[in-house]
Amino acid sequence: MEFSRVFSKKLAIKFYKLKLCQLNKSKILGVKMAKKCEICGKAPMFGNNRSKSDRRTPRRWNPNLQHIKVNVNGVVKKMWVCTQCIKSGRVKKA
């Protein structure tokens, strides 16, 4: 019985430390955002690099996103917006 109590206590401490570590990381690093335009939904495209010898290596093409202040219904928000939306006037800058 003593062994099981000690074992469960050690496991509980390990679990607590793991959860605490995860919480601290999310607070320090912030929430990870998807590389996606919040207006038109443009997202990364996937494909392959092709060398002269015709070998394939995977790669991705990311949209050109800018973190700008946007006026949405009279409220100023910071949003990730692609340059096409900014150029075409779909977004009203604040």
C-alpha positions in Angstrom: 0.0 0.0 0.0 2.8 2.4 0.8 4.3 1.9 -2.7 1.1 2.7 -4.5 0.6 5.9 -2.4 4.1 7.1 -3.2 3.8 6.2 -6.8 0.5 8.0 -7.2 1.8 11.1 -5.4 4.9 11.2 -7.7 2.6 10.8 -10.7 0.3 13.6 -9.4 3.3 16.0 -9.0 4.6 15.1 -12.5 1.2 15.8 -14.0 0.9 19.1 -12.1 4.3 20.3 -13.2 3.4 19.4 -16.8 0.1 21.3 -16.7 1.9 24.3 -15.1 4.6 24.3 -17.7 2.0 24.2 -20.5 0.0 27.1 -18.9 3.2 29.2 -18.6 4.2 28.6 -22.2 0.9 29.7 -23.5 1.0 32.8 -21.4 4.5 33.7 -22.4 4.3 32.8 -26.1 0.7 33.8 -26.5 -1.9 31.9 -28.6 -0.6 30.7 -31.9 -2.6 32.1 -34.8 -3.2 30.4 -38.1 -1.6 32.0 -41.1 -5.0 33.0 -42.5 -6.5 36.3 -43.7 -9.3 37.2 -41.4 -11.3 38.9 -44.2 -11.1 36.6 -47.3 -9.8 33.4 -45.6 -6.7 33.2 -47.8 -4.4 30.4 -46.3 -1.1 28.8 -47.1 -0.9 26.7 -50.3 1.2 23.5 -50.4 3.3 22.1 -53.2 6.8 20.9 -54.1 10.1 22.5 -54.9 11.4 20.9 -58.1 15.1 20.8 -58.6 17.0 20.5 -61.9 17.2 16.7 -61.3 13.4 16.7 -60.8 13.6 15.8 -57.1 10.6 16.9 -55.0 10.8 18.6 -51.6 7.7 19.8 -49.9 7.2 23.5 -49.3 4.5 25.9 -48.6 3.6 29.4 -50.0 2.3 31.7 -47.2 0.0 34.6 -47.9 1.4 38.1 -47.3 -0.3 39.0 -44.1 0.0 42.3 -42.3 -1.1 43.0 -38.7 -3.0 46.3 -39.0 -5.6 48.3 -37.1 -9.0 48.0 -38.8 -12.2 49.9 -38.3 -15.0 47.3 -37.9 -18.5 48.8 -37.3 -16.9 51.8 -35.5 -14.7 49.7 -33.3 -10.9 49.6 -33.9 -9.4 46.1 -33.9 -6.0 44.6 -34.8 -6.4 42.0 -37.5 -4.2 39.8 -39.7 -5.1 40.9 -43.3 -3.6 39.9 -46.6 -2.2 42.6 -48.9 -4.8 41.9 -51.6 -7.6 42.9 -49.2 -5.8 46.0 -48.2 -5.2 47.1 -51.8 -8.7 46.3 -53.0 -10.3 48.3 -50.2 -12.1 45.5 -48.5 -10.7 46.8 -45.2 -11.0 50.3 -43.8 -7.8 51.1 -41.9 -8.1 52.9 -38.6 
